[in-house]
Amino acid sequence: MKETVDMNRGSKKFCLNCESEVHATYCSICGQRFFLYKPNLGLLITEFFQTFFLLDLRVYRTIREILKKQGRFVKSYIDGRQVDFVGPVHFFILILGVYLLVFVSVGNLIYDSINDSFVQEDETKQKIEQLGTFLKINLNYLYFLLPLVFAMVMGLFIQKGRYNFAEKLIVSFYLIGIAILMNSGILLLALLNVKLFALRILIIIIPLPIALMQLKDEYGISDYFKSLAVVLLSYFIYAILVAGITILMMK
Ligand SMILES: [Zn+2]
């Protein structure tokens, strides 16, 4: 059943990919696994399941660690504890995908009932609906701007030279990512009662600033208010940017 591949020259093992000498299960030069056996169907099936399962495990683990340790997770990731988790950009895109899926399925229902409860006059209603539609679309497409804005504004809170811009972006992708995930949960909750949609504001004033605050080695109550200011300012700038782009697009 299992055939050995002729890869032994003398008593040494050599990598089939880069031909370096291999001392363990994986090649220390290129990282390819050292296979003793010829590929077979069983290996392919195992790989198929491992790919999905491992990927899910890492995503699950990343979400769990951020929820459990918030800013301390991001700090340890930047300090080098990385292999067990999905990278920040990967994480953000994945969460954005989940959010868009939820948004496309339930977002319209919720926004429609909010519009209905606030607007009576027909002409105004039309205009607001039109603006709202553009804003909704843009908010989704432009979500990538939020981590950028957040990373820039973060400089006001984090001491100079502590993190470079790429590291601030890592913080942004993880923290904004988890905020968007919570947002998706609230969108689903709002299906039960549209008033629950207001819970979104809690994300901005509780978990997000707390996570940001934890990037400091020591923090107190004044750090919470400083990081809250950073979060609020980021969302404010983001909203202005999106509104500006929306108005430009509507012309
Ligand atoms: Zn190799």
Residues whose N, C-alpha, C, O or C-beta is under 5 A from the ligand:
A	BS01	ZN	C15 N17 C18 E19 S20 C27 I29 C30 G31 Q32
